[in-house]
Structure formats: C-alpha cells, structure tokens
Amino acid sequence: LSTYSDVDLIVISQTCSTYKNLIKLLNNHFNPPILCVYSSGFIGLLEIILYEHHYIIPNTNYPPDFRILSPFPRLQNFLKKFNVEQISQHEQSLIPHIALIYNAFKTYKTETKNYEINRELVQELKKILKKEAQKYQKIPKNFIEAIKYLEFCIKYENENSRLKNISKKQDFITDLLKAYNEFIKLYKRRPLSFEFPDITCSTGNYTELKKIYQDKMKEDRELFDMLHNCTTIEKYLVDSYYPYLHTYQVISTPNIDYIEDEILFKGTDYFNWIYGIFKHIKDFSVHDLKEIKNNILKLFASMNPDCIKEFEKYLNEM
C-alpha cells in the first residue's frame, strides 16, 4: 500500500477482474484516481499516450443526468402529474421510472427532515420502490428499471464541478472546460446534456419527457455557447466533447505539444494503413473513407485546432 500511496494516478486495462482485484487491494485506505483503458489496437495506443501525460479524456459511458432530485420547473411539473397513490396499477406501469423515483423521494422527504444525497439515501429509496412493487403479481418493467438504475439516476445530484488543475495553455479543450466552469459559477448548476435513453413507459409519456429534456439541453447549450467562442473551431468538435465535460476530473498537460506531434504522426500512419487495406475492396466508398476520417478527427478533438487542421489537410489531399 505504501507503493500506491505515492502515485497520483493509476491506469489499468479495462477488465472487470483487474478492477475488482485492485479495489480489493487498496481496501479503502486511500482513494487515488483510477482510469480503465482499452490497451489494445490503435485506439488503445493513443489513449495510453494521453493517459501517460495525465490528459484525461471524457467517459462517454456515463449514465444520464436526469436531475430527478432537483428538477427544473418544466420537468417538475411533468413529474408532479404522476401521483402513484391516486392512480391504478395499470397506469403506474405506464409512467417513466424517473417519475417513480421522484415519488419515492417525495415520500422519503415527508418522513425524514434531514437527509444527505449519499448511498444511504439510495438504499432508502430502493426500499420504498420495492415495497410499492410488491403490490403487483408481476413487477412491471418500469419498477425494475427504477430499482436497477436508481443509483445512476442520482449519481450527479451532489456534484457541480470536479475539475481541478486546468491547464493554463490556451487549447481547444481547456477553453471548453473554462467555459463549463464559468457556466456553473453563473447559474449555480451544470449545463444539462446527455443522450436520452430508451425507457419503459407509454409512447405519450416518453415523447413528452424526451422533449422536455431536449428543450432544456438546447437552452443550456445556447447559454454555454455565449460563454465560449465557438467561431474559431469546427462545430463537430464542440458537439463531440460538450456532452461529456462533466466526466473530466483532472486536466494537466505539461507536454501537450509533444503529445500532439506523436498523435499526429501515428494518426497519419494509421490512416494510410486503413486506406491501403480498403481501397482495393469494390464496396468501399468515399463515404466509408469519410467515416474513417471523421472518427480519427473526433479522437483528436482534444488537440490544438491548428494541429487538427494540418491533419485534416493531409487527409483531404489523399
């Protein structure tokens, strides 16, 4: 343990057993940041290069940020429509699971004056949901979703910004992160942005709820763009990284120029390799080539815009 206590960051390959064994070894004596990476193939190679320099890229697998415990006005009005105690079991089975969680939270608040948003709260809400679900002969899917995803649904409720040590270098990603922190200072909350998932409920409820979130996300994005100068960079770069800004923890890029050179070199080499493989295939189209190009560019979205332009120019000349 004394060996691990001297490190600021632990990088492990992304396998469940490796992660569990490491957590067991650390045994809560301290809590260094742990990064799971895919360490195979070209993508894995580039990620490891970034991680070696403590440049932490977004985690695109984070759960949706539903804001159930602190809903914005329009969402709150929607959730209030579903009073579980006053509707039939059939009607209960048609409402979104986040409404079930919201009702469970309301019940808990009436019984508990002082509470914290922590693991204990999650367990108490699960008890309320399970008690309600036991009234059914067969538990509806939306109750199963509510219990299964409860912890993920309120994951961000206690957090605003975990960003520290943002690089002073004026590059694309640090500009985004500074605008993100500025948004939090001004509006006392994080901008809402996530991909709305498929959930079990009636079509009408799903459509209405999805639109409520999408309208709020659009509103927040417009507020964010006012804080961030998006005119100097490609729009798709902002679109690629904006939804995941809340997943960053520490940004420290002392050797960013070296990283850019190394990635640019390997990216060019990789594109030549892919192009060499597929250019002889009859069904391989220009569209396929553009898809490969765009995927590479998205991977490099954290780099200096000038470096990206240089790489894009090279691809366009091929």
N, C-alpha and C positions, 0 to 999 in steps of 0.2 A: 504493500500500500504506500510506503514511503516513496517508491519509484513513481507511482501515478500522481502523488501529491505535488510533484514538481512540474507537471505539464499543464498547459493552458487549453489544450485541445486533443481529443482522442479521435482518430479516424479508424473505422473498422469496415470490413466488407459487409455488404448488405445481406446477411443471412440471419435468420431468426435465432439459431443456436448460438452463433457468435455473440450476438447482442445479449441474450439471456445470460450466457456464461460470464460476460464482462460485468453486467449489472450485479450478478451474484457475488463476483469477486470484490467489487467496490463496496457492496453491503452498506450503502448509505453513509459511509464515513465522510465522504465529501462528494461534491456533485460537479465534476468538470463537464464542459460541453462535449457531447458525443455526436459524431457525424457518421451516418451509414452511407456507404458509397457502392456503386456498381464498379468493380475493379477489373472488368473485362472489356475488350474491344476498344475502339477509338474513343467513344463517349466516356468510358471509364477512365481512359488515359488522360483526357482533358480535365475531367473532374478532379482527378488526383493532383494534377498540376496546380489547379486552382486551390484545392484544399491545403496543399503543402505551403502555399503562401498565405494561408488564413483568409482566403477570399471565399466567403460562404454564399453559395447560390441559393435561390428560393426553392422551397419544398412544394412542389405542385400537387402533392397528395394530401395536403391539409384538409380537414373537414370543413363544411360550410359554416360561415359565421352568421348564424340565424338571428342573433340578438334577442333571444326569447325572454330573458330576464330583464332586459332594458329595452323594450321595443320602441321604435319611433312611432309618432302619433298614428299614422295610417295603418301600420302593422298592428298596433294595439287595438284599434277599432275593429280590425278583422278578427283578431283572436278573441275579443270580448263577445263576439257573436255566438260562440260555442260554449254554452253553459252545460257542462256534462251532466249535472244533476237534474236538468229540466228537459232533456231530450231522450228519445228512445234509444235502445241498444243498437238498432239498425242505423239510426242517424249518427250515433257515436262512431260506428265503424267506417263512416264516410268522411270523417274530418281528418285533417293533416295531423301527423304525430306531434308537430311542434305546438299545436293547439292543446293537445293532451298534456304536454309538458308544462305549458303555460298555466293550465287549470290546476295541475298538481302543485305548481309553485304558489299559486294563489291560496290553495288550501293550506299549504305549509306555513305561509306567512300569517294566516289567521291564528295558527296555533303556536307560532314561535315569533316573538317580537325581535329578538336579537339573533342574527344569523350571519354567517360568512359564506362567500362563494368558494367552496372547497370540496374535498372528496366526501366529507360528512354530509354536506347538502345533497350531493349526487345520490348517496345511499338512501337518504330520507325520501327523496323524490321517487326513487325506484320502488320503495315500499308502498307509497301512495298509488303509483301506477299499477303495481302488481295486485294490490287489494281491489282496485277497480276492475282489472282484467279478469279476476277470479269469478266475477258475476256471470261470465259467459260460459256456455258449454264448450265452445271452441274459441280460443282467444283470437280476435281479429288481427289482421296483419299490421294495422296502424299502431296497435298497442305493442306488438312485438318490436316494431321499428322504434317506438318511443323509448322502450326499456333498453334496447340494444344500442341506440345511438345517443342516449341521454348525455353521457359524459362528453361526447364530441360536440353535441349541440350547445353546451355552455362552456366549452373549452376557453373561449376568448373573453368571456364576460368580465373577468377580473384584470384584463390586460389592456393597456393602451399602447405603449411602445417599449420594446425590449432592445432597441437599437443603442449600441454603445460604440465608442471609438470610430466614428465615421471618418473615413479618410479625408484629409484636407485637399487632396488632389481634385481638381475640377474635371471629373469624367462623368460619363453618362449615368452610371448607377448611383454615384454619390449625390448627384443633382436630384435624382428621383427621391432618394432617401431623405434628403434635407427638406424637400417639399412635403414629403409624407409627415415628417416631424412637425413642420410648420402647420399643417392641417390639424394635427392633434392639439397643438397649442391654441389655435384659433377657435376650434369647435368642440374641444374637450371630449373628443371621441375619435376613433379611427374611421377612415373612409370605408364605406361598405362595398365589398367587391368579392364575388365568388361565382362559380358556375352552379346554377340552380339544379339540384339533382332530381331524379325520378323518386316520387314518394307515393305511398298508398293513400288515396282519398278519391272523392268524386272528381270528375273532369272539371266541373264548375269551380270547385274549391281550389283545385290545382292551378287552373288558369288564372283565377283571381289572385291567389297568393304569389304566383310567379311574377305577375305583372307588378304587384306591389313592390317586390324586391328589385325588379329590373328598373322601375322608375326611380327608386331611391338610389340605386347604383349609378344610374345616368346622372342624377342630380349631384351626387358626390364626385363623380368624375369631372363634371364641369367645374365644380369648386376647386378640385385638385389642379386642373389644367390652368386655372387662373393663377395658381401659386408656382407653377412650373412652366418654363418656357419650352413648349413642345415644337416650336417652329424650326429649330436648328437640327432636329433629328428625325429619322424615319418614324412615322406613326406606329408601324407594327412593332417597333422595339418597345415603345411605351406600353402598347397593348399586351405584349408578351410578359412584361415584368410587373406591371401595375397591380394585377390581381393578387400577387404573392408577396408584396412588400412587407406585410405583417409577419412573414415567416423568417425574416432575417433576424439574426442575433448580434453578431459582431462583424464589423467590416474593418479590415486592416490590410492595406495594400502597399507595403513599402517598396515592392519590386514590380509595380504594375507594368512598367514599360517592358521589362524582361518577359513577363507573362504574355503580354500581347504579341511580342515577337515570336515566342515559342509556339503559341496557339496558331498564329497566322501561318507559320511555316508548316505545322502539322496539318492544319485545315486545308491548305493548298495541296499538300501531298495526298491527303485523304480523298479530296475531290477528284484528283487525277486518277486515283486508284478505282474509285466508283465508276467514273466516266469510262475508263478503259474496260471495265467488266461489262457494262451495259450497252455501250454504243453499237455493239455487233448484234444485239437482240432486235428482231423485227418489231416487236410490240413496244419497244422502248421509245417513248415520245418526248417531245420538247417539254411537255407538261411534267413528265417524270423528272426530267433534269431540273426543272424549276423547283419542284418539290424538294429534291435533294439539296439544292442551293439554299432554299428558304430555311430548311431545317438546320443547316450549318450556321446560317446567319443568326437564327434565333439562339443557337447555342452560344454564339459570340456576343450576345446582346449586352453583356456587362462590360464590354471593352470600349475603349475610346472610339467615338464616331469616326474619326479620321482613319483609324485602323480598319474599321468595318468597310468604309468606302473603298479603301485600297484593295481589300479582298474581293469586294463586290465588282469592282472594275476588272479585276483579273478574271472573274467568272464570266462576266458579260463578253469579254473578248474571245472566249473559247468557242 
